[in-house]
Protein backbone atom coordinates (compact mmCIF):
# COMPACT_ATOMS: atom_id res chain seq x y z
CA UNK A 1 0.00 0.00 0.00
CA UNK A 2 1.52 3.33 -1.10
CA UNK A 3 2.18 6.18 1.29
CA UNK A 4 -0.40 8.37 -0.44
CA UNK A 5 -3.09 5.70 -0.07
CA UNK A 6 -2.20 5.25 3.60
CA UNK A 7 -2.61 8.99 4.13
CA UNK A 8 -5.98 8.94 2.35
CA UNK A 9 -7.49 6.21 4.53
CA UNK A 10 -5.79 6.93 7.88
CA UNK A 11 -8.33 9.59 9.05
CA UNK A 12 -11.21 7.17 8.43
CA UNK A 13 -9.82 4.13 10.28
CA UNK A 14 -11.04 5.08 13.81
CA UNK A 15 -14.57 5.41 12.42
CA UNK A 16 -14.34 2.18 10.45
CA UNK A 17 -13.27 0.44 13.68
CA UNK A 18 -16.28 1.95 15.46
CA UNK A 19 -18.58 0.81 12.65
CA UNK A 20 -17.07 -2.68 12.48
CA UNK A 21 -17.42 -3.08 16.23
CA UNK A 22 -21.08 -2.04 16.16
CA UNK A 23 -21.76 -4.34 13.23
CA UNK A 24 -19.93 -7.36 14.67
CA UNK A 25 -21.00 -6.85 18.29
CA UNK A 26 -17.54 -6.81 19.87
CA UNK A 27 -14.38 -4.77 19.42
CA UNK A 28 -12.30 -7.93 18.98
CA UNK A 29 -14.42 -9.31 16.17
CA UNK A 30 -14.81 -5.93 14.49
CA UNK A 31 -11.06 -5.30 14.57
CA UNK A 32 -10.46 -8.68 12.93
CA UNK A 33 -12.46 -7.53 9.92
CA UNK A 34 -10.69 -4.16 9.79
CA UNK A 35 -7.30 -5.93 9.86
CA UNK A 36 -8.44 -8.18 7.01
CA UNK A 37 -9.46 -5.08 5.05
CA UNK A 38 -6.05 -3.47 5.52
CA UNK A 39 -4.23 -6.70 4.68
CA UNK A 40 -6.20 -6.91 1.43
CA UNK A 41 -5.21 -3.33 0.58
CA UNK A 42 -1.54 -4.10 1.22
CA UNK A 43 -1.69 -7.24 -0.94
CA UNK A 44 -3.64 -5.65 -3.80
CA UNK A 45 -4.02 -1.84 -3.79
CA UNK A 46 -5.85 -2.04 -7.14
CA UNK A 47 -8.94 -3.39 -5.34
CA UNK A 48 -9.45 0.02 -3.75
CA UNK A 49 -11.99 2.12 -5.69
CA UNK A 50 -11.37 5.86 -5.23
CA UNK A 51 -13.91 7.31 -7.69
CA UNK A 52 -16.39 8.19 -4.90
CA UNK A 53 -13.76 9.22 -2.35
CA UNK A 54 -11.46 7.44 0.07
CA UNK A 55 -14.04 6.95 2.83
CA UNK A 56 -16.67 5.36 0.61
CA UNK A 57 -13.98 3.25 -1.07
CA UNK A 58 -12.71 2.01 2.29
CA UNK A 59 -16.18 1.10 3.57
CA UNK A 60 -17.06 -0.54 0.26
CA UNK A 61 -13.97 -2.77 0.44
CA UNK A 62 -14.81 -3.58 4.05
CA UNK A 63 -18.30 -4.70 2.97
CA UNK A 64 -16.97 -6.93 0.22
CA UNK A 65 -14.88 -8.74 2.84
CA UNK A 66 -17.68 -8.69 5.44
CA UNK A 67 -20.09 -10.40 3.07
CA UNK A 68 -17.58 -12.88 1.66
CA UNK A 69 -15.24 -13.83 4.49
CA UNK A 70 -15.56 -15.34 7.95
CA UNK A 71 -12.69 -13.72 9.84
CA UNK A 72 -11.85 -15.61 13.05
CA UNK A 73 -11.61 -13.43 16.13
CA UNK A 74 -8.48 -13.79 18.29
CA UNK A 75 -8.77 -16.01 21.35
CA UNK A 76 -10.10 -13.91 24.21
CA UNK A 77 -9.32 -16.52 26.83
CA UNK A 78 -12.89 -16.77 28.01
CA UNK A 79 -16.49 -17.43 27.06
CA UNK A 80 -18.78 -15.33 24.95
CA UNK A 81 -20.07 -12.25 26.78
CA UNK A 82 -23.74 -11.77 27.58
CA UNK A 83 -23.84 -8.86 25.11
CA UNK A 84 -22.51 -11.13 22.34
CA UNK A 85 -25.08 -13.81 23.19
CA UNK A 86 -27.86 -11.24 23.06
CA UNK A 87 -26.62 -9.85 19.76
CA UNK A 88 -26.52 -13.31 18.22
CA UNK A 89 -30.10 -13.97 19.31
CA UNK A 90 -31.42 -10.66 17.99
CA UNK A 91 -29.45 -10.83 14.75
CA UNK A 92 -31.46 -13.91 13.85
CA UNK A 93 -34.58 -11.75 13.53
CA UNK A 94 -33.02 -9.08 11.29
CA UNK A 95 -31.48 -9.27 7.84
CA UNK A 96 -27.77 -8.34 7.74
CA UNK A 97 -28.43 -5.80 5.00
CA UNK A 98 -30.94 -3.94 7.18
CA UNK A 99 -28.43 -3.52 10.00
CA UNK A 100 -25.64 -2.52 7.63
CA UNK A 101 -27.65 0.22 5.96
CA UNK A 102 -29.01 1.50 9.28
CA UNK A 103 -25.51 1.89 10.72
CA UNK A 104 -24.08 3.41 7.56
CA UNK A 105 -26.73 6.08 7.14
CA UNK A 106 -27.18 7.07 10.77
CA UNK A 107 -24.25 6.19 13.01
CA UNK A 108 -21.68 6.75 10.23
CA UNK A 109 -23.49 9.63 8.57
CA UNK A 110 -23.53 8.41 4.96
CA UNK A 111 -26.35 9.66 2.76
CA UNK A 112 -28.64 6.92 1.39
CA UNK A 113 -27.10 7.24 -2.08
CA UNK A 114 -23.62 6.81 -0.58
CA UNK A 115 -24.71 3.79 1.47
CA UNK A 116 -26.16 2.34 -1.72
CA UNK A 117 -22.70 2.54 -3.34
CA UNK A 118 -21.13 0.83 -0.32
CA UNK A 119 -23.54 -2.10 -0.08
CA UNK A 120 -24.32 -2.43 -3.79
CA UNK A 121 -28.03 -1.57 -3.57
CA UNK A 122 -30.28 1.09 -5.04
CA UNK A 123 -31.09 4.16 -2.96
CA UNK A 124 -34.72 3.08 -2.74
CA UNK A 125 -33.70 -0.36 -1.46
CA UNK A 126 -31.47 1.27 1.16
CA UNK A 127 -34.33 3.45 2.45
CA UNK A 128 -36.61 0.41 2.74
CA UNK A 129 -33.92 -1.53 4.63
CA UNK A 130 -33.43 1.34 7.11
CA UNK A 131 -37.14 1.50 7.85
CA UNK A 132 -37.26 -2.25 8.37
CA UNK A 133 -34.23 -2.24 10.68
CA UNK A 134 -35.58 0.48 12.96
CA UNK A 135 -38.94 -1.25 13.24
CA UNK A 136 -37.33 -4.61 14.04
CA UNK A 137 -35.09 -3.24 16.77
CA UNK A 138 -37.73 -1.06 18.42
CA UNK A 139 -40.05 -4.05 18.71
CA UNK A 140 -37.43 -5.94 20.69
CA UNK A 141 -36.21 -3.26 23.09
CA UNK A 142 -37.79 -1.11 25.78
CA UNK A 143 -35.80 0.23 28.71
CA UNK A 144 -35.05 2.95 31.29
CA UNK A 145 -32.58 5.64 30.21
CA UNK A 146 -30.27 7.81 32.32
CA UNK A 147 -29.28 11.08 30.61
CA UNK A 148 -26.02 12.73 31.73
CA UNK A 149 -26.08 16.20 30.17
CA UNK A 150 -25.68 19.68 31.66
CA UNK A 151 -27.24 21.73 28.82
CA UNK A 152 -31.02 21.98 29.50
CA UNK A 153 -32.07 22.33 25.86
CA UNK A 154 -29.96 19.36 24.79
CA UNK A 155 -31.20 17.19 27.66
CA UNK A 156 -34.79 18.10 26.73
CA UNK A 157 -34.15 17.11 23.11
CA UNK A 158 -32.65 13.80 24.23
CA UNK A 159 -35.57 13.13 26.59
CA UNK A 160 -38.01 13.76 23.73
CA UNK A 161 -36.11 11.31 21.52
CA UNK A 162 -36.07 8.68 24.28
CA UNK A 163 -39.81 9.11 24.96
CA UNK A 164 -40.59 9.00 21.25
CA UNK A 165 -38.88 5.62 20.95
CA UNK A 166 -41.03 4.22 23.77
CA UNK A 167 -38.38 4.22 26.48
CA UNK A 168 -38.52 5.94 29.88
CA UNK A 169 -36.13 8.58 31.25
CA UNK A 170 -35.24 7.75 34.86
CA UNK A 171 -33.23 10.92 35.53
CA UNK A 172 -31.33 13.80 33.93
CA UNK A 173 -28.00 14.37 35.70
CA UNK A 174 -25.95 17.56 35.26
CA UNK A 175 -22.83 16.39 37.12
CA UNK A 176 -20.89 13.17 37.59
CA UNK A 177 -21.98 12.81 41.22
CA UNK A 178 -25.66 13.29 40.30
CA UNK A 179 -25.29 10.64 37.58
CA UNK A 180 -23.71 8.10 39.93
CA UNK A 181 -26.41 8.64 42.55
CA UNK A 182 -29.20 8.42 39.95
CA UNK A 183 -27.82 5.11 38.65
CA UNK A 184 -27.73 3.71 42.19
CA UNK A 185 -31.28 4.86 42.89
CA UNK A 186 -32.76 3.33 39.73
CA UNK A 187 -30.64 1.06 37.57
CA UNK A 188 -30.80 2.22 33.94
CA UNK A 189 -30.85 -0.04 30.90
CA UNK A 190 -29.04 2.62 28.82
CA UNK A 191 -26.91 5.69 29.53
CA UNK A 192 -26.64 8.76 27.27
CA UNK A 193 -23.60 10.73 28.44
CA UNK A 194 -21.86 13.99 27.66
CA UNK A 195 -18.16 14.29 28.57
CA UNK A 196 -17.85 17.81 29.96
CA UNK A 197 -20.40 18.50 32.71
CA UNK A 198 -21.73 21.51 34.63
CA UNK A 199 -19.33 21.58 37.59
CA UNK A 200 -16.27 20.66 35.52
CA UNK A 201 -16.69 16.98 36.33
CA UNK A 202 -16.35 14.30 33.68
CA UNK A 203 -19.04 12.15 32.11
CA UNK A 204 -16.31 9.61 31.40
CA UNK A 205 -15.58 9.30 35.12
CA UNK A 206 -19.30 8.99 35.88
CA UNK A 207 -19.69 6.20 33.34
CA UNK A 208 -16.63 4.36 34.67
CA UNK A 209 -18.10 4.46 38.17
CA UNK A 210 -21.49 3.21 36.96
CA UNK A 211 -19.90 0.40 34.94
CA UNK A 212 -17.95 -0.69 38.00
CA UNK A 213 -21.27 -1.62 39.62
CA UNK A 214 -23.09 -3.21 36.66
CA UNK A 215 -22.99 -3.62 32.90
CA UNK A 216 -25.04 -1.17 30.85
CA UNK A 217 -24.73 0.09 27.26
CA UNK A 218 -23.47 3.68 26.97
CA UNK A 219 -23.77 6.22 24.17
CA UNK A 220 -21.45 9.23 24.43
CA UNK A 221 -22.84 12.41 22.85
CA UNK A 222 -20.10 15.02 22.89
CA UNK A 223 -18.34 17.93 21.23
CA UNK A 224 -15.01 16.25 22.04
CA UNK A 225 -14.93 12.88 20.19
CA UNK A 226 -11.14 12.94 20.03
CA UNK A 227 -11.05 12.28 23.79
CA UNK A 228 -12.61 8.88 23.20
CA UNK A 229 -11.49 7.77 19.71
CA UNK A 230 -7.87 7.29 20.74
CA UNK A 231 -7.19 3.82 19.34
CA UNK A 232 -6.66 2.55 22.88
CA UNK A 233 -8.82 -0.09 24.54
CA UNK A 234 -11.53 0.08 25.59
CA UNK A 235 -13.27 2.50 23.21
CA UNK A 236 -16.97 3.32 23.19
CA UNK A 237 -18.95 1.45 20.57
CA UNK A 238 -21.39 4.35 20.25
CA UNK A 239 -20.11 7.90 19.95
CA UNK A 240 -22.11 10.80 18.51
CA UNK A 241 -20.66 14.23 17.81
CA UNK A 242 -22.51 17.44 18.68
CA UNK A 243 -24.43 19.05 17.10
CA UNK A 244 -26.28 15.81 16.49
CA UNK A 245 -28.98 14.68 14.09
CA UNK A 246 -31.95 13.24 16.06
CA UNK A 247 -32.07 10.32 13.63
CA UNK A 248 -28.47 9.51 14.50
CA UNK A 249 -29.34 9.39 18.20
CA UNK A 250 -32.40 7.21 17.51
CA UNK A 251 -30.33 4.75 15.50
CA UNK A 252 -27.56 4.64 18.12
CA UNK A 253 -30.09 3.96 20.89
CA UNK A 254 -31.62 1.15 18.87
CA UNK A 255 -28.22 -0.32 18.06
CA UNK A 256 -26.92 -0.07 21.64
CA UNK A 257 -30.01 -1.80 23.01
CA UNK A 258 -29.75 -4.43 20.31
CA UNK A 259 -26.73 -5.85 22.15
CA UNK A 260 -28.19 -5.46 25.66
CA UNK A 261 -29.77 -8.47 27.31
CA UNK A 262 -31.72 -6.49 29.95
CA UNK A 263 -33.42 -3.83 27.83
CA UNK A 264 -37.03 -4.90 28.27
CA UNK A 265 -39.33 -3.40 30.92
CA UNK A 266 -43.00 -3.43 31.63
CA UNK A 267 -44.88 -0.47 30.22
C-alpha positions as CSV (number, residue, x, y, z in Angstrom):
1,X,0.0,0.0,0.0
2,X,1.5,3.3,-1.1
3,X,2.2,6.2,1.3
4,X,-0.4,8.4,-0.4
5,X,-3.1,5.7,-0.1
6,X,-2.2,5.2,3.6
7,X,-2.6,9.0,4.1
8,X,-6.0,8.9,2.3
9,X,-7.5,6.2,4.5
10,X,-5.8,6.9,7.9
11,X,-8.3,9.6,9.1
12,X,-11.2,7.2,8.4
13,X,-9.8,4.1,10.3
14,X,-11.0,5.1,13.8
15,X,-14.6,5.4,12.4
16,X,-14.3,2.2,10.4
17,X,-13.3,0.4,13.7
18,X,-16.3,1.9,15.5
19,X,-18.6,0.8,12.6
20,X,-17.1,-2.7,12.5
21,X,-17.4,-3.1,16.2
22,X,-21.1,-2.0,16.2
23,X,-21.8,-4.3,13.2
24,X,-19.9,-7.4,14.7
25,X,-21.0,-6.8,18.3
26,X,-17.5,-6.8,19.9
27,X,-14.4,-4.8,19.4
28,X,-12.3,-7.9,19.0
29,X,-14.4,-9.3,16.2
30,X,-14.8,-5.9,14.5
31,X,-11.1,-5.3,14.6
32,X,-10.5,-8.7,12.9
33,X,-12.5,-7.5,9.9
34,X,-10.7,-4.2,9.8
35,X,-7.3,-5.9,9.9
36,X,-8.4,-8.2,7.0
37,X,-9.5,-5.1,5.0
38,X,-6.1,-3.5,5.5
39,X,-4.2,-6.7,4.7
40,X,-6.2,-6.9,1.4
41,X,-5.2,-3.3,0.6
42,X,-1.5,-4.1,1.2
43,X,-1.7,-7.2,-0.9
44,X,-3.6,-5.7,-3.8
45,X,-4.0,-1.8,-3.8
46,X,-5.9,-2.0,-7.1
47,X,-8.9,-3.4,-5.3
48,X,-9.5,0.0,-3.7
49,X,-12.0,2.1,-5.7
50,X,-11.4,5.9,-5.2
51,X,-13.9,7.3,-7.7
52,X,-16.4,8.2,-4.9
53,X,-13.8,9.2,-2.4
54,X,-11.5,7.4,0.1
55,X,-14.0,7.0,2.8
56,X,-16.7,5.4,0.6
57,X,-14.0,3.2,-1.1
58,X,-12.7,2.0,2.3
59,X,-16.2,1.1,3.6
60,X,-17.1,-0.5,0.3
61,X,-14.0,-2.8,0.4
62,X,-14.8,-3.6,4.0
63,X,-18.3,-4.7,3.0
64,X,-17.0,-6.9,0.2
65,X,-14.9,-8.7,2.8
66,X,-17.7,-8.7,5.4
67,X,-20.1,-10.4,3.1
68,X,-17.6,-12.9,1.7
69,X,-15.2,-13.8,4.5
70,X,-15.6,-15.3,8.0
71,X,-12.7,-13.7,9.8
72,X,-11.9,-15.6,13.1
73,X,-11.6,-13.4,16.1
74,X,-8.5,-13.8,18.3
75,X,-8.8,-16.0,21.3
76,X,-10.1,-13.9,24.2
77,X,-9.3,-16.5,26.8
78,X,-12.9,-16.8,28.0
79,X,-16.5,-17.4,27.1
80,X,-18.8,-15.3,25.0
81,X,-20.1,-12.2,26.8
82,X,-23.7,-11.8,27.6
83,X,-23.8,-8.9,25.1
84,X,-22.5,-11.1,22.3
85,X,-25.1,-13.8,23.2
86,X,-27.9,-11.2,23.1
87,X,-26.6,-9.8,19.8
88,X,-26.5,-13.3,18.2
89,X,-30.1,-14.0,19.3
90,X,-31.4,-10.7,18.0
91,X,-29.4,-10.8,14.8
92,X,-31.5,-13.9,13.8
93,X,-34.6,-11.8,13.5
94,X,-33.0,-9.1,11.3
95,X,-31.5,-9.3,7.8
96,X,-27.8,-8.3,7.7
97,X,-28.4,-5.8,5.0
98,X,-30.9,-3.9,7.2
99,X,-28.4,-3.5,10.0
100,X,-25.6,-2.5,7.6
101,X,-27.6,0.2,6.0
102,X,-29.0,1.5,9.3
103,X,-25.5,1.9,10.7
104,X,-24.1,3.4,7.6
105,X,-26.7,6.1,7.1
106,X,-27.2,7.1,10.8
107,X,-24.2,6.2,13.0
108,X,-21.7,6.7,10.2
109,X,-23.5,9.6,8.6
110,X,-23.5,8.4,5.0
111,X,-26.4,9.7,2.8
112,X,-28.6,6.9,1.4
113,X,-27.1,7.2,-2.1
114,X,-23.6,6.8,-0.6
115,X,-24.7,3.8,1.5
116,X,-26.2,2.3,-1.7
117,X,-22.7,2.5,-3.3
118,X,-21.1,0.8,-0.3
119,X,-23.5,-2.1,-0.1
120,X,-24.3,-2.4,-3.8
121,X,-28.0,-1.6,-3.6
122,X,-30.3,1.1,-5.0
123,X,-31.1,4.2,-3.0
124,X,-34.7,3.1,-2.7
125,X,-33.7,-0.4,-1.5
126,X,-31.5,1.3,1.2
127,X,-34.3,3.4,2.5
128,X,-36.6,0.4,2.7
129,X,-33.9,-1.5,4.6
130,X,-33.4,1.3,7.1
131,X,-37.1,1.5,7.8
132,X,-37.3,-2.2,8.4
133,X,-34.2,-2.2,10.7
134,X,-35.6,0.5,13.0
135,X,-38.9,-1.3,13.2
136,X,-37.3,-4.6,14.0
137,X,-35.1,-3.2,16.8
138,X,-37.7,-1.1,18.4
139,X,-40.1,-4.1,18.7
140,X,-37.4,-5.9,20.7
141,X,-36.2,-3.3,23.1
142,X,-37.8,-1.1,25.8
143,X,-35.8,0.2,28.7
144,X,-35.1,2.9,31.3
145,X,-32.6,5.6,30.2
146,X,-30.3,7.8,32.3
147,X,-29.3,11.1,30.6
148,X,-26.0,12.7,31.7
149,X,-26.1,16.2,30.2
150,X,-25.7,19.7,31.7
151,X,-27.2,21.7,28.8
152,X,-31.0,22.0,29.5
153,X,-32.1,22.3,25.9
154,X,-30.0,19.4,24.8
155,X,-31.2,17.2,27.7
156,X,-34.8,18.1,26.7
157,X,-34.2,17.1,23.1
158,X,-32.6,13.8,24.2
159,X,-35.6,13.1,26.6
160,X,-38.0,13.8,23.7
161,X,-36.1,11.3,21.5
162,X,-36.1,8.7,24.3
163,X,-39.8,9.1,25.0
164,X,-40.6,9.0,21.3
165,X,-38.9,5.6,21.0
166,X,-41.0,4.2,23.8
167,X,-38.4,4.2,26.5
168,X,-38.5,5.9,29.9
169,X,-36.1,8.6,31.3
170,X,-35.2,7.8,34.9
171,X,-33.2,10.9,35.5
172,X,-31.3,13.8,33.9
173,X,-28.0,14.4,35.7
174,X,-26.0,17.6,35.3
175,X,-22.8,16.4,37.1
176,X,-20.9,13.2,37.6
177,X,-22.0,12.8,41.2
178,X,-25.7,13.3,40.3
179,X,-25.3,10.6,37.6
180,X,-23.7,8.1,39.9
181,X,-26.4,8.6,42.6
182,X,-29.2,8.4,40.0
183,X,-27.8,5.1,38.7
184,X,-27.7,3.7,42.2
185,X,-31.3,4.9,42.9
186,X,-32.8,3.3,39.7
187,X,-30.6,1.1,37.6
188,X,-30.8,2.2,33.9
189,X,-30.9,0.0,30.9
190,X,-29.0,2.6,28.8
191,X,-26.9,5.7,29.5
192,X,-26.6,8.8,27.3
193,X,-23.6,10.7,28.4
194,X,-21.9,14.0,27.7
195,X,-18.2,14.3,28.6
196,X,-17.8,17.8,30.0
197,X,-20.4,18.5,32.7
198,X,-21.7,21.5,34.6
199,X,-19.3,21.6,37.6
200,X,-16.3,20.7,35.5
201,X,-16.7,17.0,36.3
202,X,-16.4,14.3,33.7
203,X,-19.0,12.2,32.1
204,X,-16.3,9.6,31.4
205,X,-15.6,9.3,35.1
206,X,-19.3,9.0,35.9
207,X,-19.7,6.2,33.3
208,X,-16.6,4.4,34.7
209,X,-18.1,4.5,38.2
210,X,-21.5,3.2,37.0
211,X,-19.9,0.4,34.9
212,X,-17.9,-0.7,38.0
213,X,-21.3,-1.6,39.6
214,X,-23.1,-3.2,36.7
215,X,-23.0,-3.6,32.9
216,X,-25.0,-1.2,30.9
217,X,-24.7,0.1,27.3
218,X,-23.5,3.7,27.0
219,X,-23.8,6.2,24.2
220,X,-21.4,9.2,24.4
221,X,-22.8,12.4,22.9
222,X,-20.1,15.0,22.9
223,X,-18.3,17.9,21.2
224,X,-15.0,16.3,22.0
225,X,-14.9,12.9,20.2
226,X,-11.1,12.9,20.0
227,X,-11.1,12.3,23.8
228,X,-12.6,8.9,23.2
229,X,-11.5,7.8,19.7
230,X,-7.9,7.3,20.7
231,X,-7.2,3.8,19.3
232,X,-6.7,2.5,22.9
233,X,-8.8,-0.1,24.5
234,X,-11.5,0.1,25.6
235,X,-13.3,2.5,23.2
236,X,-17.0,3.3,23.2
237,X,-18.9,1.5,20.6
238,X,-21.4,4.3,20.2
239,X,-20.1,7.9,19.9
240,X,-22.1,10.8,18.5
241,X,-20.7,14.2,17.8
242,X,-22.5,17.4,18.7
243,X,-24.4,19.1,17.1
244,X,-26.3,15.8,16.5
245,X,-29.0,14.7,14.1
246,X,-31.9,13.2,16.1
247,X,-32.1,10.3,13.6
248,X,-28.5,9.5,14.5
249,X,-29.3,9.4,18.2
250,X,-32.4,7.2,17.5
251,X,-30.3,4.8,15.5
252,X,-27.6,4.6,18.1
253,X,-30.1,4.0,20.9
254,X,-31.6,1.2,18.9
255,X,-28.2,-0.3,18.1
256,X,-26.9,-0.1,21.6
257,X,-30.0,-1.8,23.0
258,X,-29.8,-4.4,20.3
259,X,-26.7,-5.9,22.2
260,X,-28.2,-5.5,25.7
261,X,-29.8,-8.5,27.3
262,X,-31.7,-6.5,30.0
263,X,-33.4,-3.8,27.8
264,X,-37.0,-4.9,28.3
265,X,-39.3,-3.4,30.9
266,X,-43.0,-3.4,31.6
267,X,-44.9,-0.5,30.2
